[in-house]
Amino acid sequence: MKKLILTLRAVKIIALLVMVLINGLVLAQGNSNGQGNDKIKICHCPDGNPNNCQTITISIGALDAHLALGDYVGPCINNMQPELLKVLVSPNPYATQTNIEYDLREESLVKIDVYNQTGYKIHTIVNETKQAGKYSNNFSAKSLGYPSGIYLLKATVLTVTEYVERSVIIVEIDY
């Protein structure tokens, strides 16, 4: 059991690092005295209040605690208007299949693709116009004949006036 817990923690760390690289987030390396003090920008909502979110810079070591409180990697998005697209992948990591939930603020052309570690598209989950609302799809790399591993889910939506793209690292593990 202890080995499995260490493995899951390693998978989470690897997935986080891949997400940071894929989304092009810049880590501020070190400080003036040359010590390795890696930092990352996150959107922090004190006491879970979405009306008081602020973009802050924290050390990588504090990231797990912030993610557990509902903060997310990257700068805050304007909270005055609901997001055009919200994506949630759960559970993640997963062993048999994961559920991809997405919420659309308005009618949009939706495309959700899954890519392997080399950038090859392995599956299109959705590619159609959807009305505003909540939707859900299941995904399993194994059921498509692919091995367990780290995959990138890329969701894009297009309306008459907006284009939004979200990327999520999904991890399929063997038990």
JOVENTA-V161440 format. One record per pair of residues at least 24 apart in sequence whose C-alpha atoms are under 7 Angstrom apart, sorted by the first residue. I is the first residue (numbers start at 0). J is the second residue. Records with the same first field share a line. If there is no record, write none. Layout:
I->J  J
This chain:
14->168
18->168
40->72  73  74
41->70  71  72  73  74
42->70  71  72  73  74  75
43->70
44->70
50->78
91->169  170
92->169  170  171  172
93->170  171  172
94->171  172  173  174
95->139
96->137  138  139
97->137  138  139
98->135  136  137  138
99->135  136  137
100->134  135  136
101->133  134  135
102->132  133  134
103->131  132  133
104->131  132
105->130  131
106->130  131  158
107->156  157  158
108->156  157  158
109->155  156  157
110->154  155  156
111->152  153  154  155
112->152  153  154
113->150  151  152  153
114->150  151  152
115->149  150  151
116->149  150
147->171  172  173
148->172
